[in-house]
Amino acid sequence: MKFMKQLPHESFRRHLIIVINTNAFNNFMLSIIISNTLVLALQTSDPIERPFGWYFGILDTIFLAIYTLEAGLKIFAFGSIYFKSGWNIFGASLMYLTISYLLLLTCRSLDYLGFRPQTL
């Protein structure tokens, strides 16, 4: 916990940093990454993707929510120090791109359904 000296003395943030740095939290996130990788691998198989594609979409959304929650907790706990790690920047960039993609798909779906908000 080399960043502890640079952080404010707010006890909640310090406790959150301790929790984030536990083996249990790191092992949980590792299990999420491995599970996500397995789901992505299964999605490449057309005979599996066809009947279970809807479930894979739900799982993808759940994984994205977990990654977003993890990043949010770390950004709250570490502040700007979070962005000094290349892995954190990489992960945040992937989340941003994925969320942007999902928003574009949603807008496209709404347009397809005939929902077109009026412009001012």
C-alpha positions, 0 to 999 in steps of 0.5 A: 500500500505504497499510496497510503501516505499520499491519500487523505486521512479520511477513514472510509477511503482508507478502509476501502483501500484496505478492502480493495487490496485484500486477497479476497477482493483480488481473487474475486476480480480474477474469477470474474475476469476468468469467467468473462473470458470463458463466456467470450470464448463460448460466444465464438462457437456458433452452435453455442451462441445461437441458442444461448446468445441472449444469456451471453448478452445478460452475462456481458452486461453483468460483467460490465457492471462489476468492472464499472463498480470496481473502477468506481470504488478504486477511483473513489478510494485512490482519486487521481492516483488511480490513473497513474497505473497503465492497467487502470487506464486500459481497463477504464478505456475498455469500459468507456468504449463498451458503454459507448457501444451499448449506448449507440446500440440502444439509440439505434434500437430506439430509432428502429422502434420509431422513437425519435426525440424531437430536436429543439 
